[in-house]
Amino acid sequence: MFTGRFAVFFMMMVLCFVVASAQTPRTAEDFYQRGNRRYDQKDYEGAVADFTRAIELNSRPGRGSSKPPWNGESRLAPGENAPVGREIRVIDPFNANIYSNRALARYRQGDIEGAINDCNQAIAINPRLTAAYKNRGSIRSEQEDFEGALADFDRVIAIDPQDAEMHHTRGYARAKKGDFSGALADFDRAIALHLNTAEVYSNRGHVRREIGNIAGALADFEQAIRINPRYALAFYGRGMIRAFKNDLEHAIGDLSQTIELDPQLPEAYGNRGILRMHLGQDAEAEKDFAECLKLEPKLRNDIEKRIQAIKAERVRR
């Protein structure tokens, strides 16, 4: 049976904006707030420009001093004085928040390297700014750097162990990495911390399905549908469980509901086509396969293998 790819998990992107501080110089705060508004309006180029200007205004010239100033990358050791007469650059600690937000705007522009660098700068300035770790970890996860993502998510949870959404996000990264037991532990913890969303139950359902806990998976998909009757991936997951149990008519019904809610999910078309072939509905199946391959041509070999297997089974009968 064609069971689809594991990538039908809900993609967790926990991108975090941070609010302005009243201690920020007024003009810098103006640029920061306008940058946030431009980001919300999807004017990412304008947002980057505003955040950059806010950083510049918060980075002021200074002279040698006994205080260890931030420079965005390193700082003087405690008690070490800057050389007398040497101009240095004093960075406002709030710049960590601005760098973190600029990282998101750069990410939306497709500037992955710039986004990661901004997260690095934010963390260098404020090593306890969880938003920067979340942003960097989410970007790394989407780039399939799961080791790097998990390191960032681990750091967030070390700072705030009660962050339910972060447990969910780390569970997603662990699942994508193939660590199903770790993913299950994180999803369980997220639910224990009262994260009551269709996404967390659906993702746990997919993990339970992967490890063979069919009853648990079905219960999770049912709960996800109760929470959000329009959550496509929960219907997809339930459809796959029903297909596994050979309840093909109801499985097709769930996949049809999935497609109605999310017409861009190729696995739903591919799996529905396979189930329809099992029921002798070849004409309808061909339409499903065509739509599946239009959305995701890389599934062609998988589908062709399943089709040949069904045809061979028919000959044996």
Protein Blocks (a to p, Z undefined) as FASTA:
>chain_A
ZZbjfklpccddddddddddfkbcfklmmmmmmmmmmmmnopaklmmmmmmmmmmmmmcc
ddddfbdcdehjaccdehiacdehiacddddfklmmmmmmmmmmmmmnopaklmmmmmmm
mmmmmmmlmklmmmmmmmmmmnopaklmmmmmmmmmmmmmmlmklmmmmmmmmmmnopak
lmmmmmmmmmmnopacfklmmmmmmmmmmnopaklmmmmmmmmmmmmmmbfklmmmmmmm
mmmnopaklmmmmmmmmmmmmmmbmklmmmmmmmmmmnopamlmmmmmmmmmmmmmmlmm
mmmmmmmmmmmmmmmZZ
